[in-house]
Amino acid sequence: DLSHTATARVDALAMADRMGSQLVHLHLADGTGAARDEHLVPGRGTQPCAEVCLALANGGFTGAAVLEVSTRRARTRPERRALLVEALLFARLHL
C-alpha cells in the first residue's frame, strides 16, 4: 500500500524489490508522508507510483492491483467523479 509506505517513510521501490515474487497484492494510492493515511490519487503525493507499477510490470507481476483512493474531501459528485476518473486513468496508463 503506497499510502502506507508514505506514512511509514519507507522506500516503496526497495520494498517491492525485496518482496519479489511474494508480492501478490498492491494497493495503488499515494501519500505525502503525513502522519495519517491519505490514500491520494496516484501522482498527487510523493510516492513513486508510476515507477513501482513499471517495476512490477517489468518483473512479471501477476497479482492483484487495487486502486485505494479517498474521495472524502470531494464536496460534490462531479469533484468525486473527477478524482476517480483521474485515478483510473493513472492506473490504465501505468498498469
N, C-alpha and C positions, 0 to 999 in steps of 0.2 A: 504494500500500500504506500504509494509515493507521498500521500499526505502525512502518513506516519513517519516516513523517513525524514521528511522536513521537520516535523516536531521533535524527533529524536536527534536531529542534526547528524544523520548517518548518510554516507555516500551511497546513493541508490544504485549507481552503476557497479560499484565494487561489490555491493551486497548481491546483486543479481548474478554477477560473475562467480562469487563464492558459492551461491546456491546451485549454479549449473543446472543440470537436468532435474534436480529435485524441486526446482521452481515450477509449479504447475498451476498457479493461480495469481493473477495480477489485478490489483485494484488500481485502475488508472485515474489518478486525481493529481492535484498539485497543492503545494503549500509554500508558505514563506518562511517557515521556521518559527512561527508564533508558538506560544505555549499550548494553544488549543488546536485541536484537529480541524483544519479548514475545509478540506475537500473542494478546492478551487477547480475551475475549468482548467484542464491541462494547457500549459503555456502561460498561465496567468501568475504563476508563482516562481519559485527559484529552483525547482526540481528539474532534472534533465529528462523530462518525459519523452521527448522525441528520441533522444539518444538511447534510453532504456528500451523503447519499442524497437528501434533499429537493431540494437544488440540482440534482443530476444529473437527477432525475425531472422537475423543472420546466424543465430545459434540453433535454429531449428525448433524453437519453442512451439509446442503443440498443446499447451494448456489453455485455460480459460482466461480471458481478459474482460474485466467488468468496469464500466465507467461508474465512478462513485463521486458524483458532483452534488454539492449542496446548492439548493436554489432558495433557501430560506430568506435571503436578503432581497430577493426579487419582489418588487412592490406590485407588479401587475402580471397578468397572464402573458402578455407579449414579452415582458422582460424575462420571465421564467422560460418561455419558449426559446428566446434568443440564446440564453445560456446553454440550454440543452442542445440546440442546433450547433452552436459553436463547439461544444464537447464532442458531439457526434462527428462533425467534420474533421476535428483533430484526429479522432480515432480512425476514421476512414482513410485519412491521409497517411497515418503512421503505423497502422497495424496491418 
